[in-house]
Amino acid sequence: QVQLKESGGALVQAGESLRLSCMVTGEIASVRQMGWYRQAPGQTRDMVAEIHFGGGTYYADSTKDRFTVFANDAKNGLFLQMNSLKPEDTAVYYCNARGLMAAVSPFNSWGRGTQVAVTA
């Protein structure tokens, strides 16, 4: 089973920075894609940033000039550097990873999320 655990969420003021981390564990053969999503109260879970290994990096329009997503070489760690935070960035941030497990069965796994709150 593939497990993801996020960390780094906090309460900050507008304009400050945070770095979120996500660690991936399990019997993984390959990782195809990793990403960060967020969900504010009463809202849908939306893409923040994704890395498609061998295919590029993608950002939501609202975050592309302020956030940077990157992964470690082992592809078992995903990070999100968030700068110039705004109150509208307040949400629970979730990590996602997709690929193949060692048994060559596909996985699409989510973490439990980490809360980011930005005050004006």
PyRosetta script that sets phi, psi and omega in degrees:
from pyrosetta import init, pose_from_sequence

init()
pose = pose_from_sequence("QVQLKESGGALVQAGESLRLSCMVTGEIASVRQMGWYRQAPGQTRDMVAEIHFGGGTYYADSTKDRFTVFANDAKNGLFLQMNSLKPEDTAVYYCNARGLMAAVSPFNSWGRGTQVAVTA")
pose.set_psi(1, 140.0)
pose.set_omega(1, 179.8)
pose.set_phi(2, -96.0)
pose.set_psi(2, 130.0)
pose.set_omega(2, 179.8)
pose.set_phi(3, -122.9)
pose.set_psi(3, 142.3)
pose.set_omega(3, 178.3)
pose.set_phi(4, -124.4)
pose.set_psi(4, 138.3)
pose.set_omega(4, 178.8)
pose.set_phi(5, -133.7)
pose.set_psi(5, 120.0)
pose.set_omega(5, 178.4)
pose.set_phi(6, -91.2)
pose.set_psi(6, 155.5)
pose.set_omega(6, 173.9)
pose.set_phi(7, -154.6)
pose.set_psi(7, 165.2)
pose.set_omega(7, 175.0)
pose.set_phi(8, 107.8)
pose.set_psi(8, -9.5)
pose.set_omega(8, 178.8)
pose.set_phi(9, -65.7)
pose.set_psi(9, 149.9)
pose.set_omega(9, -177.8)
pose.set_phi(10, -163.8)
pose.set_psi(10, 174.1)
pose.set_omega(10, 172.4)
pose.set_phi(11, -97.7)
pose.set_psi(11, 121.4)
pose.set_omega(11, -177.9)
pose.set_phi(12, -134.3)
pose.set_psi(12, 169.5)
pose.set_omega(12, 176.1)
pose.set_phi(13, -95.2)
pose.set_psi(13, 156.5)
pose.set_omega(13, 177.7)
pose.set_phi(14, -55.1)
pose.set_psi(14, 138.1)
pose.set_omega(14, -179.1)
pose.set_phi(15, 95.2)
pose.set_psi(15, -16.8)
pose.set_omega(15, -179.4)
pose.set_phi(16, -82.4)
pose.set_psi(16, 176.3)
pose.set_omega(16, -176.9)
pose.set_phi(17, -121.7)
pose.set_psi(17, 154.9)
pose.set_omega(17, 174.4)
pose.set_phi(18, -144.1)
pose.set_psi(18, 152.2)
pose.set_omega(18, 171.0)
pose.set_phi(19, -123.4)
pose.set_psi(19, 122.3)
pose.set_omega(19, 175.6)
pose.set_phi(20, -94.6)
pose.set_psi(20, 147.1)
pose.set_omega(20, 177.8)
pose.set_phi(21, -127.2)
pose.set_psi(21, 151.0)
pose.set_omega(21, 177.3)
pose.set_phi(22, -140.8)
pose.set_psi(22, 123.6)
pose.set_omega(22, 178.5)
pose.set_phi(23, -108.4)
pose.set_psi(23, 135.9)
pose.set_omega(23, -176.5)
pose.set_phi(24, -112.9)
pose.set_psi(24, 130.0)
pose.set_omega(24, 177.5)
pose.set_phi(25, -130.0)
pose.set_psi(25, 156.7)
pose.set_omega(25, 178.2)
pose.set_phi(26, 136.8)
pose.set_psi(26, 175.1)
pose.set_omega(26, 179.7)
pose.set_phi(27, -84.4)
pose.set_psi(27, 85.5)
pose.set_omega(27, -173.3)
pose.set_phi(28, -107.6)
pose.set_psi(28, 130.7)
pose.set_omega(28, 176.3)
pose.set_phi(29, -89.1)
pose.set_psi(29, -41.1)
pose.set_omega(29, -180.0)
pose.set_phi(30, -158.6)
pose.set_psi(30, 151.1)
pose.set_omega(30, 177.4)
pose.set_phi(31, -114.2)
pose.set_psi(31, 125.5)
pose.set_omega(31, -178.3)
pose.set_phi(32, -94.2)
pose.set_psi(32, -34.0)
pose.set_omega(32, -171.8)
pose.set_phi(33, -156.9)
pose.set_psi(33, 142.5)
pose.set_omega(33, 173.9)
pose.set_phi(34, -136.9)
pose.set_psi(34, 152.4)
pose.set_omega(34, -178.5)
pose.set_phi(35, -165.4)
pose.set_psi(35, 167.5)
pose.set_omega(35, 174.9)
pose.set_phi(36, -114.5)
pose.set_psi(36, 136.6)
pose.set_omega(36, 176.2)
pose.set_phi(37, -129.4)
pose.set_psi(37, 161.7)
pose.set_omega(37, 177.3)
pose.set_phi(38, -141.9)
pose.set_psi(38, 152.7)
pose.set_omega(38, -179.7)
pose.set_phi(39, -139.6)
pose.set_psi(39, 117.0)
pose.set_omega(39, 174.9)
pose.set_phi(40, -89.1)
pose.set_psi(40, 159.3)
pose.set_omega(40, -179.4)
pose.set_phi(41, -54.8)
pose.set_psi(41, 129.4)
pose.set_omega(41, 178.3)
pose.set_phi(42, 76.4)
pose.set_psi(42, 5.0)
pose.set_omega(42, -177.6)
pose.set_phi(43, -114.5)
pose.set_psi(43, 167.7)
pose.set_omega(43, 175.8)
pose.set_phi(44, -78.7)
pose.set_psi(44, 163.8)
pose.set_omega(44, 175.7)
pose.set_phi(45, -83.0)
pose.set_psi(45, 119.2)
pose.set_omega(45, -173.7)
pose.set_phi(46, -116.2)
pose.set_psi(46, 151.1)
pose.set_omega(46, 178.1)
pose.set_phi(47, -69.5)
pose.set_psi(47, 134.8)
pose.set_omega(47, 173.9)
pose.set_phi(48, -103.6)
pose.set_psi(48, -50.1)
pose.set_omega(48, -179.3)
pose.set_phi(49, -160.9)
pose.set_psi(49, 143.0)
pose.set_omega(49, 179.4)
pose.set_phi(50, -135.5)
pose.set_psi(50, 145.4)
pose.set_omega(50, 169.5)
pose.set_phi(51, -114.2)
pose.set_psi(51, 121.1)
pose.set_omega(51, 173.2)
pose.set_phi(52, -103.8)
pose.set_psi(52, 104.6)
pose.set_omega(52, -173.7)
pose.set_phi(53, -62.2)
pose.set_psi(53, 122.4)
pose.set_omega(53, -174.9)
pose.set_phi(54, 84.2)
pose.set_psi(54, -0.2)
pose.set_omega(54, -175.4)
pose.set_phi(55, -132.1)
pose.set_psi(55, -5.6)
pose.set_omega(55, 176.8)
pose.set_phi(56, 118.9)
pose.set_psi(56, 174.4)
pose.set_omega(56, 179.5)
pose.set_phi(57, -122.0)
pose.set_psi(57, 138.9)
pose.set_omega(57, -174.1)
pose.set_phi(58, -130.3)
pose.set_psi(58, 144.1)
pose.set_omega(58, 179.8)
pose.set_phi(59, -130.9)
pose.set_psi(59, 151.6)
pose.set_omega(59, 168.7)
pose.set_phi(60, -68.6)
pose.set_psi(60, 149.9)
pose.set_omega(60, -179.1)
pose.set_phi(61, -57.2)
pose.set_psi(61, -34.2)
pose.set_omega(61, -175.7)
pose.set_phi(62, -75.1)
pose.set_psi(62, -11.5)
pose.set_omega(62, -174.7)
pose.set_phi(63, -123.3)
pose.set_psi(63, -10.5)
pose.set_omega(63, -168.1)
pose.set_phi(64, -64.4)
pose.set_psi(64, -24.7)
pose.set_omega(64, -179.5)
pose.set_phi(65, -93.5)
pose.set_psi(65, -3.9)
pose.set_omega(65, -175.0)
pose.set_phi(66, -125.0)
pose.set_psi(66, -25.6)
pose.set_omega(66, -175.8)
pose.set_phi(67, -109.5)
pose.set_psi(67, 149.2)
pose.set_omega(67, 175.0)
pose.set_phi(68, -133.1)
pose.set_psi(68, 127.5)
pose.set_omega(68, 178.4)
pose.set_phi(69, -105.9)
pose.set_psi(69, 139.3)
pose.set_omega(69, 175.9)
pose.set_phi(70, -153.7)
pose.set_psi(70, 156.9)
pose.set_omega(70, -179.6)
pose.set_phi(71, -124.1)
pose.set_psi(71, 158.6)
pose.set_omega(71, 175.7)
pose.set_phi(72, -81.2)
pose.set_psi(72, 167.9)
pose.set_omega(72, -175.6)
pose.set_phi(73, -62.3)
pose.set_psi(73, -32.2)
pose.set_omega(73, -179.0)
pose.set_phi(74, -75.2)
pose.set_psi(74, -10.2)
pose.set_omega(74, -178.1)
pose.set_phi(75, 59.6)
pose.set_psi(75, 30.9)
pose.set_omega(75, 172.3)
pose.set_phi(76, -116.8)
pose.set_psi(76, 10.6)
pose.set_omega(76, 176.4)
pose.set_phi(77, -139.6)
pose.set_psi(77, 131.9)
pose.set_omega(77, 179.2)
pose.set_phi(78, -127.2)
pose.set_psi(78, 139.2)
pose.set_omega(78, -174.4)
pose.set_phi(79, -131.9)
pose.set_psi(79, 152.0)
pose.set_omega(79, 176.7)
pose.set_phi(80, -134.8)
pose.set_psi(80, 109.8)
pose.set_omega(80, 175.5)
pose.set_phi(81, -88.5)
pose.set_psi(81, 118.5)
pose.set_omega(81, -176.5)
pose.set_phi(82, -114.8)
pose.set_psi(82, 117.2)
pose.set_omega(82, 179.3)
pose.set_phi(83, -113.9)
pose.set_psi(83, 160.5)
pose.set_omega(83, 177.5)
pose.set_phi(84, 49.6)
pose.set_psi(84, 51.1)
pose.set_omega(84, -176.5)
pose.set_phi(85, -63.3)
pose.set_psi(85, 146.2)
pose.set_omega(85, -179.2)
pose.set_phi(86, -122.0)
pose.set_psi(86, 156.2)
pose.set_omega(86, 177.2)
pose.set_phi(87, -54.4)
pose.set_psi(87, -32.7)
pose.set_omega(87, -179.6)
pose.set_phi(88, -72.5)
pose.set_psi(88, -5.3)
pose.set_omega(88, 173.0)
pose.set_phi(89, -83.1)
pose.set_psi(89, -5.9)
pose.set_omega(89, 179.6)
pose.set_phi(90, -61.7)
pose.set_psi(90, 124.4)
pose.set_omega(90, -177.6)
pose.set_phi(91, -179.0)
pose.set_psi(91, 171.2)
pose.set_omega(91, 166.5)
pose.set_phi(92, -89.3)
pose.set_psi(92, 127.8)
pose.set_omega(92, -178.1)
pose.set_phi(93, -101.4)
pose.set_psi(93, 128.4)
pose.set_omega(93, -177.1)
pose.set_phi(94, -115.6)
pose.set_psi(94, 142.7)
pose.set_omega(94, 175.1)
pose.set_phi(95, -99.7)
pose.set_psi(95, 143.4)
pose.set_omega(95, 178.9)
pose.set_phi(96, -134.7)
pose.set_psi(96, 143.0)
pose.set_omega(96, 175.3)
pose.set_phi(97, -139.8)
pose.set_psi(97, 143.0)
pose.set_omega(97, -179.2)
pose.set_phi(98, -135.7)
pose.set_psi(98, 142.7)
pose.set_omega(98, 179.2)
pose.set_phi(99, 172.8)
pose.set_psi(99, -146.0)
pose.set_omega(99, -179.1)
pose.set_phi(100, -122.6)
pose.set_psi(100, 136.3)
pose.set_omega(100, 174.4)
pose.set_phi(101, -81.7)
pose.set_psi(101, 170.5)
pose.set_omega(101, -177.8)
pose.set_phi(102, -59.6)
pose.set_psi(102, -28.4)
pose.set_omega(102, 177.6)
pose.set_phi(103, -81.6)
pose.set_psi(103, 11.0)
pose.set_omega(103, 179.2)
pose.set_phi(104, 61.4)
pose.set_psi(104, 32.2)
pose.set_omega(104, 171.7)
pose.set_phi(105, -107.9)
pose.set_psi(105, 141.5)
pose.set_omega(105, -176.9)
pose.set_phi(106, -70.6)
pose.set_psi(106, 151.4)
pose.set_omega(106, 173.0)
pose.set_phi(107, -132.6)
pose.set_psi(107, 152.6)
pose.set_omega(107, 176.4)
pose.set_phi(108, -145.7)
pose.set_psi(108, 92.7)
pose.set_omega(108, -167.7)
pose.set_phi(109, -115.2)
pose.set_psi(109, 149.5)
pose.set_omega(109, -178.7)
pose.set_phi(110, -124.2)
pose.set_psi(110, 148.0)
pose.set_omega(110, 168.5)
pose.set_phi(111, -83.2)
pose.set_psi(111, 179.1)
pose.set_omega(111, -179.0)
pose.set_phi(112, -87.6)
pose.set_psi(112, -10.3)
pose.set_omega(112, 175.4)
pose.set_phi(113, 99.1)
pose.set_psi(113, 157.5)
pose.set_omega(113, 175.1)
pose.set_phi(114, -136.3)
pose.set_psi(114, 136.5)
pose.set_omega(114, -173.3)
pose.set_phi(115, -84.7)
pose.set_psi(115, 129.0)
pose.set_omega(115, 171.9)
pose.set_phi(116, -117.0)
pose.set_psi(116, 126.1)
pose.set_omega(116, 178.0)
pose.set_phi(117, -127.3)
pose.set_psi(117, 128.2)
pose.set_omega(117, -177.4)
pose.set_phi(118, -120.6)
pose.set_psi(118, 121.5)
pose.set_omega(118, 179.9)
pose.set_phi(119, -97.6)
pose.set_psi(119, 150.4)
pose.set_omega(119, -178.4)
pose.set_phi(120, -73.6)
pose.dump_pdb("model.pdb")
